[in-house]
Amino acid sequence: MLPKYLQSDDRQPTQTTSTKDGDTDLDMFLNKFAVLTVEEPQEPEQEQRASPGSQKLVKVELVKNDENKATPSYFGHMFFKAFCLFQDLHNIRAFISHTWSEYRDKRIDLMNAALVTDSALQLARDLAQEVVDDWASSTLSPDDNIQDLVFKAACVIRRILPNPSAEIGLPYNKHMADVAEWCYLPTWVILGSSARVLQDNHLPVFKKGYFGIYDPKANRAGMSLGQKFNEDKILLQFLPEFCMIGTFGIRMPSSDSITKGLIEFRKTKKVDPWLCFASQILLDVHHTMRYNTLSVLDDLRMSGLRIQKSLKTT
């Protein structure tokens, strides 16, 4: 007999190998996350880009605006023209005031001051008429006043209500006094109130001292806004004198632009920017001369005598 360890075994082989394999698979299954590493989540570069399906197609259409076509905007080229006009009038006004200051200081004579003033007024009238004509033909309402609209537009820009400061006697907001003076709103208010009382074949008469008594020796620089406006109302009480010239048909050998404008105002009762400017110039001359206005009459008389003497010698 063969030793037992050399004898063949007819029985089925044991399942040791499969058991070992199963244990290995079990260990791998239990430890399948052990081989993983922790990384920061990061989207692939392809995913960061928007997919073609999610992109929206935007169609841009270029529209060419017609420059010659009128725009209904209140802040268009018409307001730019009005701004340029008032700025030009402001410069002309400063030049005329300087001219009369030189006459007051005896640097120039009355004739030169008068000629310079009248020439400047004629130039200002041409500038104002051009803007008024363009304003009437624009899409804006021709009945709207240029000065009033410019003033209200400035109030909107500054965020100030255009309510009048009645407590100090101003027909406009005291915080907008610089703009009101710049676009001649005070004289527009005074002339507008005068136009409402003008009637055909009637001569208006102001009650003497109705607005107060004019004091030429008063210091205007020390006055408040309400006092300055009241002084202007007092000075414009001589408007009935110009109405008398037109009502009775008084013929004058020569007439200046201010006189012609106020006589025409009695007929048309229309207040335009130039008339407001001319009336303000008339007030500025009085403010510059103050109590020296009597010397103007003396200079006018002397100029007349010199002219008469020169005519006799020739």
C-alpha positions in Angstrom: 0.0 0.0 0.0 1.1 3.5 -0.8 1.5 5.9 1.9 -1.5 7.9 2.6 0.0 11.1 1.4 0.7 9.4 -2.0 -2.7 8.0 -2.5 -5.1 9.7 -4.9 -8.3 11.2 -3.5 -11.4 10.5 -5.6 -13.4 13.1 -3.7 -14.2 16.5 -5.3 -11.6 19.2 -4.7 -12.3 21.6 -2.0 -13.4 25.2 -2.7 -10.4 26.9 -1.1 -9.5 28.9 -4.1 -12.9 30.2 -4.8 -13.3 31.1 -1.1 -10.1 33.1 -1.2 -11.3 34.9 -4.3 -14.6 35.7 -2.7 -12.9 37.1 0.3 -10.8 39.3 -1.9 -13.8 40.5 -3.8 -15.5 41.2 -0.5 -12.6 43.2 0.7 -12.5 45.2 -2.5 -16.2 45.9 -2.3 -15.9 47.1 1.3 -12.9 49.2 0.6 -13.8 50.4 -2.9 -13.7 54.1 -1.7 -10.4 53.7 -0.1 -8.6 54.3 -3.4 -10.4 57.5 -4.1 -8.9 61.0 -3.4 -10.8 64.2 -2.5 -10.5 66.9 -5.1 -12.2 70.4 -5.3 -15.2 70.4 -7.5 -14.4 72.1 -10.8 -16.5 72.3 -13.9 -14.8 71.3 -17.1 -13.9 74.2 -19.4 -16.4 72.9 -22.0 -19.2 73.0 -19.4 -18.4 76.6 -18.4 -19.1 77.7 -21.9 -22.8 78.3 -22.7 -24.2 75.7 -24.9 -25.3 76.9 -28.4 -28.9 76.0 -27.5 -28.9 78.2 -24.4 -27.6 81.3 -26.2 -30.1 83.9 -27.4 -29.8 85.6 -30.7 -30.1 89.4 -30.4 -30.9 91.2 -33.6 -29.7 94.9 -33.7 -31.3 97.2 -36.1 -29.5 100.6 -36.8 -31.9 103.4 -37.4 -30.6 106.5 -39.0 -32.1 109.7 -37.6 -33.0 112.5 -40.0 -31.2 115.5 -38.8 -33.6 117.8 -40.7 -36.6 116.2 -39.0 -38.1 118.3 -36.2 -38.0 116.7 -32.8 -40.8 117.3 -30.3 -38.3 117.3 -27.4 -38.4 120.4 -25.3 -34.7 120.2 -24.7 -33.7 120.2 -28.4 -32.0 122.7 -30.6 -34.6 125.4 -29.9 -33.5 125.6 -26.3 -29.9 125.7 -27.4 -30.7 128.7 -29.6 -32.6 130.4 -26.8 -29.6 129.9 -24.5 -27.2 131.4 -27.1 -29.6 134.3 -27.5 -29.8 135.2 -23.8 -26.1 134.8 -23.4 -25.5 137.2 -26.3 -28.0 139.6 -24.8 -26.3 139.4 -21.5 -22.9 140.3 -23.1 -24.5 143.2 -24.9 -26.2 144.4 -21.8 -22.9 144.4 -19.9 -21.2 146.4 -22.7 -24.0 149.0 -22.7 -23.8 149.3 -18.9 -20.1 149.9 -19.1 -20.7 152.5 -21.8 -23.0 154.5 -19.6 -20.6 154.2 -16.7 -18.0 155.8 -18.8 -20.4 158.6 -19.7 -21.2 159.1 -16.0 -17.5 159.4 -15.3 -17.2 162.0 -18.1 -15.0 159.8 -20.2 -17.2 159.9 -23.3 -20.0 162.3 -24.3 -23.7 161.8 -24.5 -23.8 161.4 -28.3 -21.4 158.5 -28.3 -23.2 156.7 -25.5 -26.5 157.1 -27.2 -25.2 155.9 -30.6 -23.5 152.9 -29.1 -26.7 152.0 -27.2 -29.0 152.4 -30.2 -26.7 150.4 -32.4 -26.5 147.6 -29.8 -30.2 147.5 -29.5 -30.7 147.2 -33.2 -28.2 144.3 -33.3 -30.0 142.6 -30.4 -33.3 143.0 -32.2 -32.1 141.1 -35.2 -30.7 138.3 -33.1 -33.9 138.0 -31.0 -36.2 138.1 -34.1 -34.4 135.2 -35.7 -34.9 133.0 -32.6 -38.6 134.1 -32.3 -39.3 133.2 -35.9 -37.6 129.8 -35.5 -39.6 129.3 -32.3 -42.9 130.0 -33.9 -42.2 127.6 -36.8 -41.0 124.8 -34.5 -43.1 121.9 -33.2 -43.4 123.7 -29.8 -46.4 125.8 -29.2 -45.9 129.2 -30.7 -48.0 130.7 -27.9 -45.5 129.5 -25.2 -43.2 132.2 -24.0 -39.5 131.6 -24.5 -38.4 133.2 -21.3 -41.0 131.4 -19.2 -40.1 128.0 -20.6 -36.4 128.6 -20.2 -36.9 129.7 -16.6 -39.1 126.6 -15.8 -36.5 124.3 -17.5 -33.8 125.8 -15.3 -36.1 125.1 -12.2 -36.4 121.5 -13.3 -32.7 121.1 -13.6 -32.0 122.7 -10.2 -34.9 120.8 -8.7 -36.5 124.0 -7.4 -40.2 124.7 -7.7 -41.1 127.8 -9.8 -43.4 129.1 -7.1 -43.2 132.9 -6.6 -41.7 134.3 -3.4 -44.8 136.4 -2.6 -43.5 137.1 0.9 -40.9 139.5 -0.5 -42.9 140.7 -3.5 -41.3 138.6 -6.2 -43.3 137.0 -9.0 -40.7 134.2 -9.2 -38.7 132.0 -6.8 -36.0 134.0 -5.0 -33.6 131.0 -5.3 -33.9 131.4 -9.1 -33.2 135.1 -9.2 -30.0 134.8 -11.2 -31.8 132.8 -14.0 -34.8 135.2 -13.9 -32.5 138.2 -14.3 -30.6 136.4 -17.1 -33.7 135.7 -19.2 -35.4 139.0 -18.4 -38.3 137.5 -16.6 -38.9 140.5 -14.3 -39.4 142.9 -17.2 -41.6 140.3 -18.9 -43.8 140.2 -15.9 -44.1 144.0 -15.6 -44.8 144.5 -19.3 -47.3 141.6 -19.3 -49.2 143.2 -16.5 -49.2 146.5 -18.4 -50.4 144.9 -21.6 -53.5 143.7 -19.9 -54.7 147.2 -19.1 -54.0 148.7 -22.6 -57.1 149.4 -24.6 -57.5 151.0 -28.0 -58.3 154.7 -28.0 -57.6 154.9 -24.3 -54.6 156.3 -22.4 -53.6 154.4 -19.2 -52.8 156.5 -16.2 -50.8 155.3 -13.2 -51.7 156.7 -9.8 -48.8 158.6 -8.6 -46.9 156.8 -5.9 -48.9 153.6 -6.4 -45.8 151.4 -6.3 -43.9 153.9 -4.1 -41.6 156.9 -4.7 -38.4 156.5 -6.5 -35.3 157.6 -4.5 -32.4 158.2 -6.9 -30.0 158.5 -3.9 -30.8 155.1 -2.5 -28.1 152.5 -2.7 -29.4 149.8 -5.0 -26.5 147.4 -4.2 -27.8 147.2 -0.7 -31.4 146.5 -1.6 -33.1 143.1 -1.4 -34.5 141.3 -4.4 -38.0 142.5 -3.6 -36.9 146.1 -3.2 -35.0 146.0 -6.5 -38.1 144.6 -8.3 -40.3 147.2 -6.7 -37.9 150.0 -7.8 -38.1 148.7 -11.4 -41.9 148.8 -11.2 -41.7 152.5 -10.1 -39.4 153.4 -12.9 -41.7 151.8 -15.5 -44.5 154.0 -14.5 -43.5 156.3 -17.3 -44.9 153.8 -19.9 -48.1 155.9 -20.3 -45.8 158.6 -21.7 -44.9 156.4 -24.6 -48.5 155.4 -25.0 -49.4 159.1 -25.3 -46.9 159.5 -28.2 -48.6 156.7 -30.1 -52.2 157.6 -29.2 -51.9 161.3 -30.2 -49.6 160.5 -33.2 -46.8 162.8 -32.0 -44.2 163.0 -34.7 -40.6 163.2 -33.5 -37.7 164.4 -35.6 -35.7 161.3 -34.6 -36.6 158.3 -32.5 -34.5 155.7 -30.8 -35.1 151.9 -30.7 -36.5 151.9 -27.2 -39.1 154.6 -28.0 -40.1 152.8 -31.2 -40.4 149.5 -29.5 -42.6 150.8 -26.7 -44.9 152.6 -29.1 -45.3 149.5 -31.1 -46.0 147.6 -27.9 -49.0 149.9 -27.2 -50.5 148.8 -30.6 -49.7 145.1 -30.6 -49.7 144.4 -26.8 -47.1 141.7 -27.5 -44.2 141.1 -25.2 -41.2 139.6 -26.9 -37.6 138.9 -25.6 -36.2 142.0 -27.4 -38.8 144.4 -25.8 -37.9 142.9 -22.4 -34.3 143.4 -23.1 -34.8 147.0 -24.3 -36.9 147.8 -21.2 -34.1 146.4 -19.0 -31.6 148.5 -20.7 -33.7 151.6 -20.0 -33.8 150.6 -16.3 -30.0 149.9 -16.3 -29.3 153.4 -17.6 -31.3 154.8 -14.7 -29.6 152.6 -12.2 -26.2 153.6 -13.6 -26.9 157.3 -13.6 -29.1 157.5 -10.5 -29.2 161.1 -9.4 -27.0 162.3 -12.3 -29.9 162.0 -14.8 -30.3 165.8 -14.8 -26.9 166.2 -16.3 -28.1 164.3 -19.4 -30.5 167.0 -20.2 -27.8 169.6 -19.9 -25.5 167.6 -22.2 -28.3 167.2 -24.7 -28.9 170.9 -24.7 -25.2 171.6 -25.2 -25.1 169.1 -28.1 -28.0 170.8 -29.7 -26.4 174.2 -29.4 -23.1 172.9 -30.9 -25.0 171.4 -33.8 -26.9 174.7 -34.3 -23.7 176.7 -34.2 -22.0 174.4 -36.7 -25.0 174.7 -39.1 -24.9 178.5 -39.0 -21.1 178.6 -39.7 -21.5 176.5 -42.8 
